Amino acid sequence: MRFRKSMISGLCLLLVGTAAMMGACSSKKDGNINDSDKSINTTTAANEPVAGNEGNQAESGDSENTADITKFDINVSYKDKQLNTVYDETAATKIQLSDSGIQVSDSGAVVQGNTVTITKAETYIISGSVSDGQVIVDSSEEGYVWLVLDNVSITSQNSSAIYVKSADNTLITLPEGTKNEVTDGKDYVFEGEETSLNAAIYSKDDLFINGTGSLTVTGNYNHGIQSKDDLVIISGNITVHSAGDGIVGKDSVVIREAVITVEAGGDGIKSTNAVQDKGYIYLDNPNITITAANDGIQAETCMVIEDGIYDIITGGGSGNASTKDNGEFNHGWGNWGGGRPGMREDMEPDSNNDTVSDSAKGIKAGVDITINGGVFTCDTSDDAIHSNNSITINKGTMTMASGDDGIHSDTILTIYGGEIEITKSYEGIESANIYVNDGTITLTASDDGINAAGGSDGSAINGRPGQNSFSGAGDYEMVFNGGTVLIYADGDGLDSNGKIIINGGTLWIEGPEDGGNAAVDYETGLEINGGTLFAAGSAGMAEAPTGGRQCSVMINFDSVFQGETKVTVRDSEGTGILDYTPGRSWQSVIFSSPDLQKSNTYDILTNEELYTSVKLSDMVTTIGVSGGMNGGMRNPGGMREHPDNREEGIREFPDGRNRETEGGV
């Protein structure tokens, strides 16, 4: 928006550019797997270096511990043992749960009351049910403690139902056709120094889950499933209901081909460790459905999404927006409550390095998000996709409705492909530096369509909760090298606090109807070197291109045209160059095409009727009067002589008013 730049000019400048690129570091998942476990399937997400996040301020409620963490590669290897769901029933220890007494067939587990404690790294088949009991894993042996859940129901009234206190690795298998339930109580009773338990399934060490059966986890106290190390879900049909977060891994969360449904009073899925090479999330073709009061999927550091299906609703959805339908700020927005309705008043929200985020974003990371594929449907109160540093979108099909930004990154956003549709947003796409290389983007924004501005995002601007702290003009850029972009914006269509460069692609922009914004708005220039651009909007703040290797034209008409008025550009032989019908009213158009040639004359038609003709006297030709901040009041230029008025230097608009001409700009 135009007024933003005067409001924020006093803020400190965050200089971000490609010159500040950082080298990526390698991060390999260490599941404490024995060397004898052969890797049979390795997936590597090798990310390109990205701009640094020096001075990056994390938004209100986010962790502020990621400023020194750089983007790193995520290398995930699945071991034989993790993938294996076939077990030897005859050699396994049988654990039969019952309120009348727990039965154990071997010495690898001991029973005390309704609690069974597993002490050896062996295979255990658990069946039956207990209404107030607990399964504890406390093994000092190397190898896997393998828990096979065979139609089991475990409920603990005052603690975690499954508690991995100590183990090299713990594997939970859900056999085909089984239905399993794990539930904790609303109030925990802690003994001694053991006060960290926080989830229905709680593990202090690496936890793996596989199988094709189902598991329903109800976290009444706080979280559903939590690991204080790595959490790897290979497969299974898992449903989580939680008062706090649904699924939490400290060092990492890796989900392969599981079907997961989460209903959470906090975040849906998250990692929490703000340490270089840790705190990441890797999603390898799962099917995930999340309804969360806070964030849907949150990585404390980096997130890589290879493929999969994602259906995410956060914070009540986009209907709970930062602005009301009449444009007024929704002052109640942003109070998502920290996502801990089940937390005790005396519990520190960041104990054990857990973080609490008072935001309701769909997909979020502290350092980087890389999307290599997938189908995404997001309906979010806060940003649909958000990174405190960088985002790279390579492929994917995305349909998003946001109560704030559609896609936001603080420093750099690069789009190489995919189909992106943002049906509702405050600002559609926002970052300090934006690069669109390919793909299809369609977006609707109640403010700016695509905005290049520097600083960190606290979600919104102008006094709303968590307002942006963007700086003014700086070394920011918005570059289009390819792709197809269609923008419907009530604010500026394209808005850069630096420069805009169009080298290729096709851009159709339906900009603002009010005179306080423009279809294209920039601080330091609009350079067009290729591609196709058509931008229509109000004339009050209209700015013409400033140069480039391809001809461009801005026309500010003498009257406002209503929506559905077709605009056509033809050459002198009647060949069509551009053809577009804006759906909203407009008075100014900017267009550029490889077919425009300097010194040639072109006809401009509205609803197939000749409005005027334009001779391109320079690389940029401007006609009509605008109140643009950079261009000032512009004189009409490049207009063909009226056949009945051939005095040199006199041109005539269709309403008969004559004005002097000075050629193109």
VENDA-V19680 format. One record per pair of residues at least 12 apart in sequence whose C-alpha atoms are under 6 Angstrom apart, sorted by sequence separation. I is the first residue (numbers start at 0). J is the second residue. D is the distance in Angstrom with one decimal. If there is no record, write none. Layout:
i-><I;I>
j-><J;J>
d-><D;D>
This chain:
i-><92;107;566;601;623;648;92;455;566;600;622;454;565;566;600;622;454;565;599;621;183;453;454;518;564;599;182;427;453;518;538;563;598;114;223;230;245;280;361;383;426;492;518;563;597;598;113;114;115;116;117;118;119;199;222;229;244;251;279;337;367;382;389;405;411;425;432;525;526;528;562;563;114;116;117;118;120;198;243;293;337;388;404;410;411;413;418;420;422;423;424;425;426;429;431;525;526;527;528;529;562;221;222;225;228;229;231;233;238;242;243;244;247;249;278;279;281;286;288;292;293;359;360;363;365;366;367;369;374;378;380;381;382;385;387;388;389;391;396;400;403;404;407;409;410;411;412;413;414;415;416;417;418;419;420;421;422;425;426;427;428;429;430;431;476;478;483;490;524;526;528;562;616;120;123;125;133;215;217;219;221;222;223;224;225;226;227;228;229;230;231;232;233;234;235;236;237;238;239;240;241;242;243;244;245;246;247;248;249;250;278;279;280;281;282;283;284;285;286;287;288;289;290;291;292;359;360;361;362;363;364;365;366;367;368;369;370;371;372;373;374;375;376;377;378;379;380;381;382;383;384;385;386;387;388;389;390;391;392;393;394;395;396;397;398;399;400;401;402;403;404;405;406;407;408;411;414;415;416;420;426;427;429;430;431;475;476;477;478;479;480;481;482;483;484;485;486;487;488;489;527;562;615;120;121;122;123;124;125;126;128;131;132;160;198;203;204;205;212;213;214;215;216;217;218;219;222;223;225;231;234;238;240;244;245;247;249;279;283;284;288;290;360;361;363;367;369;370;371;372;374;376;378;382;385;389;391;393;394;397;398;400;401;404;405;407;474;476;478;479;480;481;483;485;486;488;498;514;517;561;614;120;123;125;126;127;128;129;130;131;145;147;159;197;198;199;200;201;202;203;204;205;206;207;208;209;210;211;213;215;217;267;472;473;480;512;516;517;560;613;614;636;23;126;128;131;142;143;144;145;146;147;148;198;201;207;208;209;210;266;472;491;496;497;498;500;505;510;511;512;514;560;613;635;636;637;22;46;135;141;143;198;209;273;490;491;492;493;494;495;496;497;498;499;500;501;502;503;504;505;506;507;508;509;510;511;559;612;613;636;637;21;45;133;134;135;136;137;138;150;152;154;156;157;250;251;253;260;264;265;266;269;491;492;493;494;498;500;501;502;503;507;559;612;636;20;21;133;135;136;137;138;150;151;152;153;154;155;156;250;251;252;253;254;255;256;257;258;259;260;261;262;263;264;265;266;267;268;269;270;271;502;20;21;44;150;152;154;155;157;158;251;253;255;256;258;260;262;266;267;269;270;20;21;93;95;157;255;556;571;19;20;43;91;92;93;94;95;96;97;98;157;556;570;19;91;95;96;97;555;569;42;96;554;569;180;182;185;554;568;41;177;178;179;180;181;182;183;184;185;553;568;172;174;175;176;180;183;184;553;567;40;168;169;170;171;172;173;174;175;552;567;170;172;173;174;552;566;159;160;161;162;163;164;173;551;566;38;159;162;163;448;551;565;159;447;565;36;564;621;432;439;441;445;446;447;620;621;431;432;433;434;435;436;437;438;439;440;441;442;443;444;445;446;447;448;449;450;451;452;620;293;314;432;434;436;437;439;441;443;447;448;450;550;619;25;26;313;409;617;23;24;25;26;27;28;616;23;24;26;537;538;536;537;538;535;536;537;536;535;535;534;534;533;533;532;532;320;531;317;319;531;316;317;301;316;317;300;316;293;294;299;300;301;303;308;312;293;294;295;296;297;298;299;300;301;302;303;304;305;306;307;308;309;310;311;312;313;314;294;295;297;301;303;304;305;306;310;312;313;552;554;550;551;552;553;554;555;550;552;554;555;265;264;265;321;271;320;321;317;317;541;317;542;539;540;541;538;539;540;243;243;242;242;221;220;84;333;68;65;64;26;61;60;60;52;58;59;56;58;13;13;12;11;10;14;7;8;7;4;0;0;1>
j-><104;119;578;613;635;660;105;468;579;613;635;468;579;580;614;636;469;580;614;636;199;469;470;534;580;615;199;444;470;535;555;580;615;132;241;248;263;298;379;401;444;510;536;581;615;616;132;133;134;135;136;137;138;218;241;248;263;270;298;356;386;401;408;424;430;444;451;544;545;547;581;582;134;136;137;138;140;218;263;313;357;408;424;430;431;433;438;440;442;443;444;445;446;449;451;545;546;547;548;549;582;242;243;246;249;250;252;254;259;263;264;265;268;270;299;300;302;307;309;313;314;380;381;384;386;387;388;390;395;399;401;402;403;406;408;409;410;412;417;421;424;425;428;430;431;432;433;434;435;436;437;438;439;440;441;442;443;446;447;448;449;450;451;452;497;499;504;511;545;547;549;583;637;142;145;147;155;237;239;241;243;244;245;246;247;248;249;250;251;252;253;254;255;256;257;258;259;260;261;262;263;264;265;266;267;268;269;270;271;272;300;301;302;303;304;305;306;307;308;309;310;311;312;313;314;381;382;383;384;385;386;387;388;389;390;391;392;393;394;395;396;397;398;399;400;401;402;403;404;405;406;407;408;409;410;411;412;413;414;415;416;417;418;419;420;421;422;423;424;425;426;427;428;429;430;433;436;437;438;442;448;449;451;452;453;497;498;499;500;501;502;503;504;505;506;507;508;509;510;511;549;584;637;143;144;145;146;147;148;149;151;154;155;183;221;226;227;228;235;236;237;238;239;240;241;242;245;246;248;254;257;261;263;267;268;270;272;302;306;307;311;313;383;384;386;390;392;393;394;395;397;399;401;405;408;412;414;416;417;420;421;423;424;427;428;430;497;499;501;502;503;504;506;508;509;511;521;537;540;584;637;144;147;149;150;151;152;153;154;155;169;171;183;221;222;223;224;225;226;227;228;229;230;231;232;233;234;235;237;239;241;291;496;497;504;536;540;541;584;637;638;660;48;151;153;156;167;168;169;170;171;172;173;223;226;232;233;234;235;291;497;516;521;522;523;525;530;535;536;537;539;585;638;660;661;662;48;72;161;167;169;224;235;299;516;517;518;519;520;521;522;523;524;525;526;527;528;529;530;531;532;533;534;535;536;537;585;638;639;662;663;48;72;160;161;162;163;164;165;177;179;181;183;184;277;278;280;287;291;292;293;296;518;519;520;521;525;527;528;529;530;534;586;639;663;48;49;161;163;164;165;166;178;179;180;181;182;183;184;278;279;280;281;282;283;284;285;286;287;288;289;290;291;292;293;294;295;296;297;298;299;530;49;50;73;179;181;183;184;186;187;280;282;284;285;287;289;291;295;296;298;299;50;51;123;125;187;285;586;601;50;51;74;122;123;124;125;126;127;128;129;188;587;601;51;123;127;128;129;587;601;75;129;587;602;214;216;219;588;602;76;212;213;214;215;216;217;218;219;220;588;603;208;210;211;212;216;219;220;589;603;77;205;206;207;208;209;210;211;212;589;604;208;210;211;212;590;604;198;199;200;201;202;203;212;590;605;78;199;202;203;488;591;605;200;488;606;78;606;663;475;482;484;488;489;490;663;664;475;476;477;478;479;480;481;482;483;484;485;486;487;488;489;490;491;492;493;494;495;496;664;338;359;477;479;481;482;484;486;488;492;493;495;595;664;71;72;359;455;663;70;71;72;73;74;75;663;71;72;74;585;586;585;586;587;585;586;587;587;587;588;588;589;589;590;590;591;380;591;378;380;592;378;379;364;379;380;364;380;358;359;364;365;366;368;373;377;359;360;361;362;363;364;365;366;367;368;369;370;371;372;373;374;375;376;377;378;379;380;361;362;364;368;370;371;372;373;377;379;380;619;621;618;619;620;621;622;623;619;621;623;624;338;338;339;402;353;402;403;400;401;625;402;627;625;626;627;625;626;627;338;339;340;341;341;341;210;464;275;273;273;276;356;356;357;388;456;457;455;457;453;454;470;470;470;474;470;471;471;471;490;491;516>
d-><5.7;5.2;5.8;5.2;4.5;5.6;5.6;5.9;5.4;5.4;4.0;5.9;5.8;6.0;4.1;5.1;4.3;4.1;5.7;6.0;4.9;5.3;5.7;5.8;5.7;5.8;5.6;5.4;5.5;6.0;5.9;5.5;4.9;5.4;5.2;5.2;5.4;5.6;5.9;5.7;5.2;5.0;5.1;5.6;5.1;5.3;4.7;4.7;5.1;4.6;4.7;5.2;5.5;5.1;5.4;5.7;5.6;5.6;5.3;6.0;5.9;5.9;5.5;5.6;5.8;5.2;5.8;4.8;5.9;5.0;5.8;5.0;5.9;5.7;5.9;4.3;5.9;5.9;5.9;5.8;4.5;5.6;5.3;5.7;5.9;6.0;5.9;5.9;5.8;5.4;4.8;4.9;5.3;5.8;4.8;5.3;5.0;4.6;4.5;5.9;4.5;4.9;4.9;5.9;5.2;5.2;5.9;5.9;5.8;6.0;4.8;4.6;5.9;5.1;5.2;5.4;5.8;5.6;5.9;5.5;5.6;6.0;4.7;5.9;5.7;5.7;5.9;5.9;5.9;5.9;5.7;5.4;5.3;5.9;5.7;4.9;5.8;6.0;5.8;5.8;5.3;5.4;5.9;5.3;4.9;4.7;4.9;4.7;4.9;4.9;4.7;4.8;4.8;4.7;4.8;4.4;5.4;5.3;5.0;4.9;4.7;4.7;5.2;4.4;5.4;6.0;5.8;5.4;5.6;4.7;4.9;3.9;6.0;5.8;6.0;6.0;6.0;5.9;5.9;5.9;4.4;4.7;4.8;4.8;4.6;4.8;4.9;5.1;4.9;4.9;4.6;4.7;4.8;5.1;4.9;4.8;4.8;4.7;4.7;4.9;4.8;4.7;4.4;4.6;4.8;4.7;5.0;4.8;4.7;5.4;5.3;4.8;4.7;5.0;4.8;5.2;4.4;4.8;4.6;4.9;4.7;4.8;4.8;4.8;4.5;5.0;4.8;4.5;4.7;4.7;4.8;4.9;4.9;4.8;4.7;4.7;4.8;5.0;4.5;4.7;4.8;4.6;4.9;4.7;4.8;4.9;4.4;5.0;4.6;5.1;4.7;4.8;4.6;5.1;5.1;4.8;4.8;4.8;4.8;4.7;5.0;4.6;4.7;4.8;4.8;4.7;5.2;5.6;5.7;4.7;4.8;4.7;4.8;4.8;4.9;5.9;5.9;4.9;3.8;5.7;5.6;5.8;5.9;6.0;4.3;4.5;4.9;4.8;4.7;4.8;4.9;4.7;4.7;4.8;4.7;4.8;4.7;4.9;5.0;4.5;5.8;4.4;5.9;5.3;5.3;4.6;5.0;4.6;5.2;4.9;5.7;5.2;5.0;5.6;5.8;5.8;6.0;5.2;5.7;4.5;4.8;4.7;4.7;4.7;4.3;5.5;5.5;5.9;5.8;5.9;3.9;5.9;5.9;5.6;5.8;5.7;5.2;5.6;5.8;3.8;5.9;5.9;5.5;5.8;5.6;5.6;5.9;5.9;5.0;4.1;5.9;5.8;5.9;5.5;5.6;5.8;5.9;5.0;4.1;5.9;5.9;4.6;4.8;5.5;5.8;5.8;5.8;5.7;5.8;5.8;4.4;3.6;6.0;5.8;5.9;6.0;6.0;5.5;5.4;4.2;4.7;4.4;5.9;5.8;5.8;5.1;4.4;5.3;4.9;4.5;6.0;5.9;5.5;5.9;4.4;5.2;4.8;5.0;4.6;4.7;5.1;4.8;5.0;4.8;4.7;4.9;5.5;4.5;5.7;5.9;5.7;5.6;4.6;5.5;5.9;5.9;5.8;5.1;5.4;5.4;5.9;5.0;5.2;4.7;5.7;5.5;5.8;4.8;4.8;4.8;4.8;4.8;5.6;5.1;5.9;5.7;5.9;4.6;5.0;5.8;5.6;5.3;5.9;5.0;5.0;5.9;5.7;5.8;5.2;5.1;4.4;5.4;4.6;5.7;5.5;4.8;5.1;5.6;6.0;5.4;5.4;5.8;5.6;5.9;5.6;4.9;4.5;4.8;4.7;4.7;5.2;5.2;4.9;4.7;4.8;4.8;4.8;4.8;4.7;4.6;4.8;5.1;4.4;5.2;4.5;5.9;5.7;5.8;5.8;4.1;5.6;5.3;5.1;4.8;4.9;4.8;4.6;5.2;5.5;5.1;5.8;5.9;5.8;5.1;5.0;5.1;5.8;5.9;5.9;5.3;4.9;5.7;5.1;5.6;6.0;5.7;6.0;5.9;6.0;4.5;3.7;6.0;4.7;5.4;5.1;5.9;5.6;6.0;5.7;5.7;4.6;5.0;4.9;4.9;4.6;4.9;4.6;4.8;4.2;4.6;4.8;4.8;4.8;5.0;4.5;5.3;5.1;4.7;4.8;4.7;4.7;4.9;4.7;5.0;5.0;4.7;4.7;4.7;4.6;5.0;5.2;6.0;4.9;5.9;5.5;4.9;5.9;5.6;5.9;5.5;4.9;5.6;5.9;5.8;4.2;6.0;5.9;5.8;5.6;5.8;5.5;5.6;4.2;5.9;5.8;6.0;4.2;5.5;5.4;5.7;5.2;6.0;4.6;5.0;4.7;5.0;4.7;5.1;4.6;5.4;5.2;5.5;6.0;4.5;5.8;5.4;5.5;5.0;5.1;4.4;5.5;5.6;5.8;5.7;5.2;5.7;5.8;4.8;5.4;5.7;4.5;4.9;5.0;4.7;4.8;4.9;4.7;5.7;5.5;4.3;5.7;4.9;5.8;5.4;4.8;5.2;5.9;5.9;5.9;4.3;5.8;5.7;5.2;5.1;4.6;4.7;4.9;4.4;5.9;4.5;5.6;5.0;5.7;5.2;5.9;5.1;5.5;5.7;5.8;5.3;4.8;5.0;4.3;5.7;4.7;5.8;4.8;4.7;4.5;5.8;6.0;5.2;4.3;5.4;5.9;5.8;4.8;6.0;5.8;5.7;5.5;5.8;5.9;5.9;5.2;4.6;4.2;5.9;5.6;5.1;4.7;4.9;4.8;4.7;4.6;4.7;4.8;4.7;4.7;5.2;4.7;4.8;4.9;4.0;4.6;4.7;5.0;4.7;4.5;5.3;5.3;5.7;5.1;5.8;6.0;4.6;3.7;6.0;6.0;5.8;5.6;5.9;5.7;5.9;5.5;5.8;5.4;5.4;5.2;5.4;5.7;4.5;4.8;5.1;4.7;5.5;5.3;4.8;5.9;6.0;5.3;5.5;4.5;5.1;4.9;5.9;6.0;5.6;5.4;5.6;4.4;5.4;5.1;5.7;4.4;5.1;5.1;5.5;5.6;5.5;5.3;4.7;4.9;4.8;5.9;4.3;4.5;5.8;4.7;5.5;4.3;5.6;4.7;5.4;6.0;5.7;6.0;4.1;4.6;4.6;4.9;4.7;4.6;5.1;4.8;4.7;4.8;4.8;4.8;4.8;4.4;4.6;4.8;4.8;4.8;4.8;4.8;4.7;5.1;5.6;5.9;5.6;5.9;6.0;5.9;5.4;4.0;6.0;5.4;6.0;5.8;5.9;4.5;5.0;4.8;4.8;4.7;4.6;5.8;5.8;5.9;5.9;3.5;5.3;5.7;5.6;5.5;3.7;5.8;5.8;4.7;6.0;4.2;5.1;5.6;4.9;4.8;5.5;4.8;4.1;5.9;4.9;5.9;5.2;5.3;5.4;5.9;5.6;5.4;5.7;5.8;5.2;5.0;4.7;4.7;6.0;5.9;5.9;5.6;4.4;5.7;5.7;5.2;5.9;5.1;5.8;5.6;4.5;5.5;5.6;5.6;5.8;5.8>
